[in-house]
Amino acid sequence: MSKQFSVKKYLRPLQLPFCAGCGAFTVMSEFLKAVHELGYENLDKFVFCSGIGCSSWIPSPYFEADSIHTLHGRSIPVATGIKLMRPDLNVVVFGGDGDIVGIGLSHFIHAARRNMDMLVIMVNNMIYGMTGGQVAP
């Protein structure tokens, strides 16, 4: 593992869409820092699933990796299917509180019940940010 960490190492050369003051870049950089500290030199062994919403833009299309956007609240079932077909991959779900628990709570509960070997990262900003700021669960 190289000692020097750079977010750019794991990203495609695209301009990031995050608004000033948004915590999504912090989530992105801390996730990539953890990947680096675990010894991954790239994201070849990862696949990312995300739904709809601001935090779903964290992995796709910016990570230099395979990723898929799904319907609102349905990223966990898609990730489950990927993990069942490709158990060798690190499957990671990114979503907001509206996506993961507001719309997809049943999928979250059942994935936990099945003890699926995947990582779900929920960015809780307490609003549906892309639709004007309605309160989320």
Phi, psi and omega in degrees: 000131176286149184280332184277123179258134173220129177302323184301334180300330186255000186248153170283156182281070179236154176284131181285146188266003192287140179287156177301133180085355180287141180276358184297322179294324177297316177299314179301309184292323178291323176297312181294327175297318178296319177301315179298314181293336175280356174096009178277122179278342178208185183253025183298332182263016181241150167223139187242136176239140176212158181261230183245139178132169184303313183291342178288347176276357180299308183275325192237132005264024192274324178290142175280071187197170174283136180208162179216135170268137181241182174292160182302122178083005185246015181290326180292316176298322177295316178298323177299315178298319178297315182295322178294324180277329182229074182295346180283345182269151171274110183262126183233132177252130171246134176193164177269177180295324177294320181288310187283315183250332179290316182254321188252026184301319181297322178293321178299313181298314184287328174295320177294319179298321179280353180056049180296139179277075177213162179251127176247119179251114179256121178265108186264101176252003174065018176217158165273090191292326185280351183247017175111357173099029174294150180294132176261168182299000000 
